[in-house]
Amino acid sequence: MGTKAQTESRQIQGFVVDTAGTRLKSVTIRLTSTQDTVTVISSNAGYYRIKDVKGSNIRISYSMLGYQIVNRTLSSQNLSSFIVMPNVVLRPQASLLEGVYVVKTIPIVRAGDTIQYNMDAFTFRANSLLEEALKQLPGIQVSRDGTVYAQGKPISSVQVDGRKFFGGDVLTATRNLPADFVKSIQILNHRDNHTTDRSFTTEDPEKILNIILKDDRKRISFGQLTAGMGTRERYIGSAGFNRFDDGQEFSLVGSINNTNTSLFSFGSPTGMGEREKSLFDVNDFVDPTDGLNNIKSLGFSFSDNLAEHTQFNASYSFTKKKNTTKGNSILKSYYDQFDRNSISNAEEYQTINDDNFHRLAAELKHRLKNQDILEVKPVFSYNDISFWNQRTRLVKNNKITNDGKYQDSSSHKNPNLDLDILYAKAFKKPGRKLTGSVSFNFNSQRKLEDVRDYYVSVDSTPVDPVISRFEQRYFIQQRNGTDGARASLSFVEPFSEYSTLEFLYNYEITDMTTQRLVEDKLKFTEPDGYFHVDSLGVNYNYRFRNSRMGLNYQYTPNKTFKANIGFAVQPVKLTSFLPRDDMQYTYENVNLVPTAGFKWRLNDETDWSVDYVGKNNQPNLLHIIPIRDNSNSQNVIIGNPELKAEFSNRVSTTLRKFVTSRGQYFETNFAYHYVANKIVSDKTAFSGSTIQETTFKNTDGYYDIKWYYLFNTSLFNENVQLDISGNADYYNNLSYVNDQRNTTKQFIYAQSAQLRYTWSDYLESMFNANYLLNNATYTWPFRTEITGHSLLASAATKGYIGEHITLGAEMSQRFNSGYASSFMNINPTIINAYLEFSFLHNKRALLRLQGFDLLDQNKNMGTYSEYIGNDVYEARNNRLGRYFMVTLNMRLQKYPKKK
């Protein structure tokens, strides 16, 4: 390590400013190390850069006539090849000024795929939690629900000093860890170093937030207590305790509330009607969760080194979420261009979903004496869900009208166990690697369902309308089991100074079993009184086998260029069996999977990559279960056991540029995705009826094209930050309607801009604008086009009155137009405001009075639209409305005694 540290070339750069934040020119910067002595002069902008630094024990001095000399020392450990120094402040020689305010700067270190923020160079309010501090870092955004985005991508996991914090949970770290404990923040583009399937993954690397604690904060106990009451029976209570002791970590957190607030971000039940979160909703001050929610959560985490080379961590979390949603929707299915057989379904509904979710996870990492590595990761989860759904619906075509109700109540019990074991063999020869892994998954689900379907039908086809009644009630018992196993082996052998060859083998098997028993509650038989509907019952077994053998060649002539090309043979076999009918379905295929890619570092701040990969996707149980499921009398589902596996192909290219001297970051990506044997729906409507049947088939022709960009920069000075991002997605969707091929072309464009301005130490503001275009065109039964527009403008400001009072307000205005249903074209105004008062020693107590949604318009915001095949679906759900709340927060901290 010492030899490498002395021979590796580094570049060091930064700015020199005075106590007012003005950048100083003509400052003498002198660097010395074990191999170097270099002197440079700062530019007119106060900027300096020192190239080709090779020695260790680096010392830098900053001097200028009339100012005090400043010295900096860089440790030889963990130095990157590209270092951005925090702004250096030179003070006048005549006197020392106390309490100098240092203007916020952008000191960033970039090393490969890692971006590091030096927190000492940023200004945060005293006693801020990490979540508040993250909002001020360039390129990072935090949504109202706590989701953290870095360079436009969501953070999926959190580490503290390189180790998972609370199982990697994001909210637990950002909403409990004080910002002044943190030395630096690292954003990692992470792929498992030991994965045996790197060359064939279609997934982007996950973004991980690594928190480096200050040296005097590595042994600390801290926590928080929060309690609050509000109008409309709103309440919140939370408690958290955390202990760090030089690598040993223990955390215990819990909360109870009905304000859609949670301390957990992983493993939480999705809830009925929640939508996928996007960066473009970060600064819309609505609450994005549908319905009214009551959330209880509890969890703990423990991490320690059991021995010198053995690391262990475990976590448990329990989340209980009860969601009550009321809403209305319209679904219109077009079957001919003259609207003679189009079917519309207008519904008003209420759902109650009670989800109890347990998750227990552990991770053991052990390094053997011969440097081999063993990792074991078991994860057990258990879901217990009760669901109740009642719908009043009006289904009609041009001649028939059905007016009735549909009611469904069910209970689900779903235990799941995942076990991953990895072994990495170490070799003396550099670059040689042997890695093997096995994974097991055991999933079981038992579902009991009571379904009642009732309506009055009026057929106006005859001269005298015919009125009839329909009633159906089924009790359904279903057991599903899914067991899977996967084994992977990878051997990497360097055969020249710049080349390596990787041999890969991967085997995967999945077994599914389904047993379904349907009882007609309106019919009875002797002697037991039960009437079973044989045509709806099923005993079905399904197996998916997938193996892959491949070679991957990688060429790395230098540190700036890396290329790989690979080829794999992938036999696929799907078999399914119906014991009752003694019928077996088999599908076999062999896919030839090429892979290719390169990554080129054009200069110290710019890199470009191109990748191509292929992947198989098996059908799910809904697609293949061979029964005619008419438990919903208006929408019959028929599985197709003869479905083939999809084969997807994806090519993408990414360009990234980091202009450190200006605090700028730019990234853009373009991707093309084509799927062979795409599984699509095949819908049929019967003349003179409102009933639709849906089955599934394979077809070719599906593709999508996606592009995005993002740009972060400071304007004028470091107090003004601009973040802009945008994406354009085009989908060529396929479906079949009455045996006719239908193409739905959908274009989605989104553009976002955010401006953050720190006026002074006592006032900061944020301005945001988002635009979304959703255009859908389908070709059958006639060419139809729908174009929806959504424009959002928002602003927020926070002011500090003295040392103890904070005032804040935020407002967003949204404009919607172009949607098919009138309830979608709404223009809500959301206004939130709060007043905070801090007191006690070190401001450890915080009293907060807040008003959420002062105009009471958030409750109308749960809109959703979907355009697939010949269907136009639009819905609106209720959401949390206006309330006022008083909360009290107490921070708890205990530092070790100084010796």
Secondary structure as GFF3:
##gff-version 3
##sequence-region A 1 899
A	DSSP	alpha_helix	2	7	.	.	.	ID=ss1
A	DSSP	beta_strand	10	18	.	.	.	ID=ss2
A	DSSP	beta_strand	28	32	.	.	.	ID=ss3
A	DSSP	beta_strand	37	41	.	.	.	ID=ss4
A	DSSP	beta_strand	47	53	.	.	.	ID=ss5
A	DSSP	beta_strand	58	63	.	.	.	ID=ss6
A	DSSP	beta_strand	70	74	.	.	.	ID=ss7
A	DSSP	beta_strand	82	84	.	.	.	ID=ss8
A	DSSP	beta_strand	88	90	.	.	.	ID=ss9
A	DSSP	beta_strand	108	111	.	.	.	ID=ss10
A	DSSP	beta_strand	114	118	.	.	.	ID=ss11
A	DSSP	three_ten_helix	119	121	.	.	.	ID=ss12
A	DSSP	alpha_helix	130	134	.	.	.	ID=ss13
A	DSSP	beta_strand	140	142	.	.	.	ID=ss14
A	DSSP	beta_strand	148	150	.	.	.	ID=ss15
A	DSSP	beta_strand	153	160	.	.	.	ID=ss16
A	DSSP	beta_strand	163	164	.	.	.	ID=ss17
A	DSSP	three_ten_helix	166	168	.	.	.	ID=ss18
A	DSSP	alpha_helix	170	174	.	.	.	ID=ss19
A	DSSP	three_ten_helix	179	181	.	.	.	ID=ss20
A	DSSP	beta_strand	182	190	.	.	.	ID=ss21
A	DSSP	three_ten_helix	198	200	.	.	.	ID=ss22
A	DSSP	beta_strand	206	213	.	.	.	ID=ss23
A	DSSP	three_ten_helix	215	217	.	.	.	ID=ss24
A	DSSP	beta_strand	219	230	.	.	.	ID=ss25
A	DSSP	beta_strand	235	245	.	.	.	ID=ss26
A	DSSP	beta_strand	248	257	.	.	.	ID=ss27
A	DSSP	three_ten_helix	279	281	.	.	.	ID=ss28
A	DSSP	beta_strand	292	307	.	.	.	ID=ss29
A	DSSP	beta_strand	310	333	.	.	.	ID=ss30
A	DSSP	beta_strand	343	367	.	.	.	ID=ss31
A	DSSP	beta_strand	373	396	.	.	.	ID=ss32
A	DSSP	beta_strand	400	425	.	.	.	ID=ss33
A	DSSP	beta_strand	433	459	.	.	.	ID=ss34
A	DSSP	beta_strand	466	494	.	.	.	ID=ss35
A	DSSP	beta_strand	499	520	.	.	.	ID=ss36
A	DSSP	beta_strand	538	558	.	.	.	ID=ss37
A	DSSP	beta_strand	561	578	.	.	.	ID=ss38
A	DSSP	beta_strand	583	603	.	.	.	ID=ss39
A	DSSP	beta_strand	606	617	.	.	.	ID=ss40
A	DSSP	alpha_helix	621	624	.	.	.	ID=ss41
A	DSSP	beta_strand	628	629	.	.	.	ID=ss42
A	DSSP	beta_strand	635	638	.	.	.	ID=ss43
A	DSSP	beta_strand	646	659	.	.	.	ID=ss44
A	DSSP	three_ten_helix	660	662	.	.	.	ID=ss45
A	DSSP	beta_strand	664	676	.	.	.	ID=ss46
A	DSSP	beta_strand	678	685	.	.	.	ID=ss47
A	DSSP	beta_strand	692	699	.	.	.	ID=ss48
A	DSSP	beta_strand	702	714	.	.	.	ID=ss49
A	DSSP	beta_strand	720	737	.	.	.	ID=ss50
A	DSSP	beta_strand	740	760	.	.	.	ID=ss51
A	DSSP	beta_strand	763	778	.	.	.	ID=ss52
A	DSSP	beta_strand	784	801	.	.	.	ID=ss53
A	DSSP	beta_strand	805	817	.	.	.	ID=ss54
A	DSSP	three_ten_helix	822	824	.	.	.	ID=ss55
A	DSSP	beta_strand	829	839	.	.	.	ID=ss56
A	DSSP	three_ten_helix	841	843	.	.	.	ID=ss57
A	DSSP	beta_strand	845	852	.	.	.	ID=ss58
A	DSSP	three_ten_helix	858	860	.	.	.	ID=ss59
A	DSSP	beta_strand	862	868	.	.	.	ID=ss60
A	DSSP	beta_strand	871	877	.	.	.	ID=ss61
A	DSSP	beta_strand	883	894	.	.	.	ID=ss62
###
